[in-house]
Amino acid sequence: MKLLHLSDLHLGKKICEMSMIDEQRYIFDRIFEYAQSAALDAVIIAGDVYDKSIPTVEAVSLFDSILERFNAMSLPVFIISGNHDSAQRLSVGSAVMRKSGIYFGTGLEQSLRPVTLEDKYGKVNFYLLPFMRPADVNDLFDEEIRDFTEAVRYVTEKMNIDTNERNVIVSHQFVAGAALSESETIVGNTECVDKSVYEIFDYAALGHIHSPQNVGCETIRYCGTPLKYSASETGHSKSMTVVTLEEKGSVMVDTVDLLPLHDMRKIKGKFNDLTREELRSDDYIYAELTDEMEIQYAAAGLRAVYSNLMSVSYSYTSSVSDRENAAALINSEEKSTYDMFTEFYSRQHNEKQMSDIQKEILNEILERIEG
């Protein structure tokens, strides 16, 4: 059985207030070109279909056309809700679509019952586990679980998996050991799920992390986003993951490169060097200027060469700030702790002074510390 693993579509996403909808339409045209020639048996979309819980009309229209085109190829589609999705909105019409081979996993209770397909090797059971928190498990099963790993483990144990058959889980969580980019956030290790909870499955089709990667082994895998969605992803190579399940224990994982309509790049240099006519490009550009003085109307000048300029920053900013902060600390031994705190606050807030209430709180804290 040959599966196409996608995730984190983020349909309707804007980056620096620039809509990615045309890029998303383009990349799905490429995905459909591959799907038409690849003899696929099913498609997985592992969460974050939309970028917002209330998606734009354009995003909903695009997703509708995606489902229609996969359905026209007679391909079953397995979709779960991610943390960016509204599970209720995403699953509207799911009972009707299920009859057409489009399966939504948006609730924990339904994740316990697999959708089963068959090929010449027998059954393949698909468990659709949406993005979840311990509180979701506690609400449904009247438990008192606080740990993400234990929450996922509890649900997967409830699935009563037959290990003699081939089993695939579709899940949208942070798995410990995965590399993050700046477009993903996690507080410490509190949201991490240990990969061991997925080891019982023949393949874990993961979503949530934007860079394609295996976690521990190739059968526990993030396929990544189909497009670059942040400055930290400019060095990434985007791809689709293709999984082939043969007899029990035989799983092959491959990737197919995805080339965007416009690339996303970082450039660095002096303003005059970066604005040469021969460098003209419509790629999405994050520009870092190394000029020692701020250039007036730098963004406008750069945009004349790079029509899809995302942002402009200066290399010297941090170094100047560091020098100023260092100079401010000279002779700090002659200042009181109170004075150093108030001066530091002022520097961090564009010379804004502390309010009377803040000063009172600071005094109380210093009194406790200093006795």
C-alpha positions in Angstrom: 0.0 0.0 0.0 1.5 3.3 -1.1 0.7 6.4 1.0 1.3 10.1 0.4 2.1 11.8 3.8 1.4 15.5 3.9 0.9 17.9 6.9 0.9 21.5 8.1 -0.6 23.0 4.9 -1.4 26.2 6.8 -3.8 27.2 4.1 -4.5 31.0 4.1 -1.2 31.8 5.8 0.3 35.3 5.6 4.0 36.0 6.2 4.9 39.6 6.9 1.3 40.4 5.8 1.9 38.8 2.4 -0.6 36.1 1.4 0.8 32.7 0.5 -2.4 31.5 -1.1 -1.1 31.6 -4.7 2.0 29.7 -3.6 -0.2 27.1 -2.0 -2.3 26.7 -5.1 0.9 26.3 -7.1 2.5 23.7 -4.8 -0.7 21.6 -4.8 -0.7 21.6 -8.6 2.7 20.0 -8.3 1.4 17.5 -5.7 -1.5 16.5 -7.9 0.9 16.0 -10.9 2.8 13.6 -8.8 -0.3 11.9 -7.4 -1.7 11.3 -10.9 1.4 9.3 -11.9 2.5 7.6 -8.7 -0.2 4.9 -8.3 -1.0 6.0 -4.7 -3.5 4.1 -2.5 -4.3 6.8 0.0 -3.4 10.3 1.2 -2.6 11.5 4.8 -2.9 15.1 5.9 -1.5 15.2 9.5 -3.1 18.4 10.8 -2.9 22.1 10.6 -4.9 22.2 7.4 -5.6 25.9 8.0 -3.4 28.6 9.5 -6.2 30.0 11.6 -9.0 28.4 13.5 -11.4 30.7 11.5 -9.9 30.3 8.0 -10.3 32.8 5.2 -12.8 32.2 2.4 -9.9 31.7 0.0 -8.4 29.0 2.3 -11.6 27.1 2.6 -12.1 27.3 -1.2 -8.6 25.9 -1.8 -9.1 23.0 0.7 -12.4 22.2 -1.0 -10.7 22.0 -4.3 -7.9 19.8 -2.8 -10.4 17.3 -1.5 -12.4 17.3 -4.8 -9.2 16.6 -6.8 -8.1 13.8 -4.6 -11.6 12.3 -4.7 -11.6 12.5 -8.5 -8.6 10.2 -8.4 -10.6 7.8 -6.1 -8.0 8.2 -3.4 -9.0 7.8 0.3 -7.9 10.8 2.3 -7.2 10.7 6.0 -7.2 14.1 7.8 -6.8 15.1 11.4 -7.1 18.5 13.1 -4.0 20.3 14.3 -3.5 22.9 16.9 -4.1 25.7 14.3 -7.4 24.1 13.3 -10.8 24.4 14.8 -11.8 20.7 15.0 -15.5 21.6 14.8 -15.2 23.7 11.7 -12.8 21.3 10.0 -15.2 18.4 10.5 -18.3 20.0 9.1 -19.8 17.6 6.6 -17.5 14.8 7.6 -20.2 12.2 7.9 -21.3 12.8 4.3 -17.7 12.9 3.1 -16.8 9.7 4.8 -19.1 7.9 2.3 -16.8 9.3 -0.5 -13.6 8.0 1.2 -12.6 11.3 3.0 -12.1 10.6 6.7 -11.7 13.2 9.3 -10.2 12.6 12.8 -11.2 15.6 15.0 -12.3 13.9 18.2 -10.5 11.6 20.7 -13.4 9.1 20.9 -13.4 8.5 17.2 -9.6 8.0 17.2 -10.1 4.7 19.0 -11.9 3.2 16.0 -9.6 2.7 13.0 -10.5 3.1 9.3 -9.4 0.0 7.6 -8.2 -0.5 4.0 -7.0 -3.7 2.4 -4.5 -4.7 -0.2 -2.9 -8.1 -1.2 -1.1 -8.3 2.1 -4.2 -7.9 4.2 -5.6 -5.1 6.4 -4.1 -1.7 7.1 -5.7 0.1 10.1 -5.5 3.9 10.2 -5.9 5.5 13.6 -6.7 9.3 13.3 -5.5 11.0 16.5 -6.1 14.8 16.4 -3.9 17.3 18.3 -4.7 16.7 22.0 -3.8 17.9 25.4 -3.9 16.0 28.7 -7.0 18.0 29.6 -8.8 16.5 26.6 -8.1 13.0 27.8 -9.2 13.9 31.3 -12.5 15.4 30.2 -13.4 12.4 28.0 -12.2 9.5 30.2 -12.5 11.1 33.7 -8.7 10.8 34.4 -6.2 13.0 36.1 -3.3 12.9 33.6 -0.9 15.9 33.4 1.8 14.6 31.1 1.5 14.7 27.3 3.3 11.4 26.9 1.0 9.7 29.3 -2.0 11.3 27.7 -1.1 9.9 24.2 0.0 6.6 25.7 -3.4 6.3 27.5 -5.3 6.9 24.2 -3.2 4.5 22.1 -3.6 1.8 24.7 -7.4 2.3 24.5 -7.1 1.5 20.7 -6.5 -2.2 21.5 -4.2 -2.5 18.5 -3.8 -5.9 16.8 0.0 -6.1 16.4 -0.4 -8.9 13.9 -1.9 -6.5 11.4 -0.4 -3.4 9.9 -1.3 -0.2 11.8 -0.7 3.4 10.9 -1.3 6.3 13.3 -1.8 9.9 12.1 -0.8 12.3 15.0 -0.1 16.0 15.5 2.2 16.5 18.5 5.7 17.6 19.5 7.8 14.4 19.7 10.8 14.7 21.9 14.0 14.9 19.9 12.5 16.7 16.9 14.3 19.8 15.6 12.1 23.0 15.7 12.1 26.1 13.6 11.0 29.6 14.7 7.5 29.1 13.4 6.9 26.4 16.1 6.8 27.1 19.8 7.2 24.9 22.8 7.6 25.7 26.5 10.4 23.6 27.9 9.6 19.9 27.6 6.0 20.1 28.9 4.4 19.5 25.5 6.8 16.8 24.4 5.6 13.3 23.7 8.1 10.4 24.0 8.6 8.5 20.7 8.1 5.2 22.5 4.3 5.7 22.4 4.4 5.4 18.6 6.7 2.4 18.3 3.8 -0.1 18.3 2.7 1.3 14.9 4.1 0.2 11.6 4.2 3.9 10.6 3.5 7.1 12.5 2.6 9.9 10.1 3.3 13.0 12.2 2.4 16.6 11.8 3.3 19.8 13.8 7.0 20.2 13.0 7.8 22.1 9.8 11.1 20.5 8.8 11.0 17.0 7.3 12.7 14.5 9.7 12.6 11.1 11.3 12.4 10.8 15.1 14.5 7.9 16.2 13.7 5.8 13.2 12.3 6.3 9.7 8.9 4.9 10.6 8.2 7.8 13.1 8.3 10.7 10.7 7.4 14.4 10.2 6.9 15.1 6.5 7.2 18.9 7.1 5.4 21.7 5.4 5.0 21.8 1.6 6.3 25.4 1.6 8.8 27.5 3.6 6.8 29.5 6.2 9.5 31.5 8.2 12.9 33.0 7.9 14.3 30.0 9.8 13.1 27.7 7.1 15.0 29.4 4.2 17.7 26.7 4.3 15.2 23.9 4.3 14.4 21.6 1.3 10.7 20.9 1.2 9.3 17.5 0.1 6.5 15.0 0.2 6.9 11.8 2.1 5.9 8.6 0.3 5.4 5.5 2.4 5.1 1.9 1.0 3.7 -0.8 3.3 4.2 -4.3 2.1 3.9 -7.4 4.3 4.0 -6.9 8.0 7.4 -5.5 9.0 8.3 -4.1 5.6 8.0 -0.3 5.4 9.8 1.8 2.8 10.0 5.6 3.2 10.9 7.9 0.3 10.7 11.6 -0.4 9.8 13.6 -3.4 11.1 17.2 -3.7 8.7 20.1 -3.9 10.0 23.2 -5.7 8.0 26.4 -5.0 6.8 29.0 -7.5 9.0 31.5 -5.6 11.8 30.6 -3.2 12.3 32.1 0.2 15.9 33.4 0.9 18.0 35.4 3.2 20.5 38.0 1.7 23.2 39.9 3.5 25.4 42.8 2.4 25.7 46.5 1.9 22.7 48.3 0.4 24.5 49.3 -2.8 25.7 45.8 -3.4 22.3 44.2 -2.8 20.5 46.6 -5.1 22.4 45.9 -8.3 20.0 45.5 -11.3 21.3 42.1 -12.2 20.1 40.7 -8.8 16.5 41.4 -9.6 14.3 38.6 -8.2 10.7 37.9 -7.2 11.7 35.4 -4.5 10.6 36.1 -0.9 13.6 37.9 0.6 14.7 38.6 4.2 17.4 41.3 3.8 20.1 42.0 6.3 22.1 45.2 5.7 25.7 45.6 6.9 26.0 49.3 6.3 27.2 51.1 9.4 24.6 53.8 9.1 20.8 53.4 8.6 19.8 53.8 4.9 16.9 56.2 4.3 14.1 54.4 2.4 16.1 51.2 2.4 12.9 49.0 2.1 11.7 50.9 -0.9 15.1 50.7 -2.6 15.3 47.0 -2.0 11.8 46.4 -3.0 12.6 47.9 -6.4 14.9 44.9 -6.9 13.1 42.3 -4.8 9.4 42.7 -5.4 8.6 40.2 -2.6 10.8 41.7 0.1 9.7 40.4 3.5 11.8 42.4 5.9 14.9 44.5 6.4 17.2 44.4 9.3 20.7 45.8 10.1 23.7 43.8 11.3 25.1 46.8 13.3 22.0 47.2 15.5 22.9 44.5 18.0 26.6 45.4 18.1 25.7 49.1 18.8 23.2 48.1 21.4 25.8 45.8 23.1 28.4 48.7 23.1 25.9 51.1 24.7 24.9 48.6 27.3 28.5 47.9 28.1 29.3 51.6 28.4 26.3 52.0 30.7 27.7 49.4 33.1 31.1 51.2 33.5 31.5 52.4 37.0 28.3 50.5 37.9 29.9 49.7 41.3 29.3 53.4 42.2 25.6 53.0 41.6 23.0 51.5 43.9 21.2 48.3 43.0 18.0 50.4 42.7 19.6 52.8 40.2 21.0 50.0 38.1 17.6 48.3 37.9 15.8 51.5 36.9 18.4 52.4 34.3 18.2 48.9 32.8 14.4 49.2 32.6 14.7 52.5 30.8 17.2 51.2 28.2 14.9 48.1 27.5 11.8 50.3 27.1 13.1 53.1 24.8 13.9 55.4 27.7 10.5 55.0 29.3 10.6 55.5 33.1 9.2 53.0 35.7 5.8 53.9 37.1 5.4 54.7 40.8 3.8 51.3 41.4 6.7 49.5 39.6 9.2 51.5 41.8 7.3 50.5 44.9 7.4 46.8 43.9 11.1 47.0 43.0 11.8 48.6 46.4 9.9 45.8 48.2 11.8 43.1 46.3 15.2 44.7 46.9 14.4 45.0 50.6 13.6 41.3 50.8 16.7 40.3 48.9 19.1 42.7 50.7 17.5 42.1 54.1 
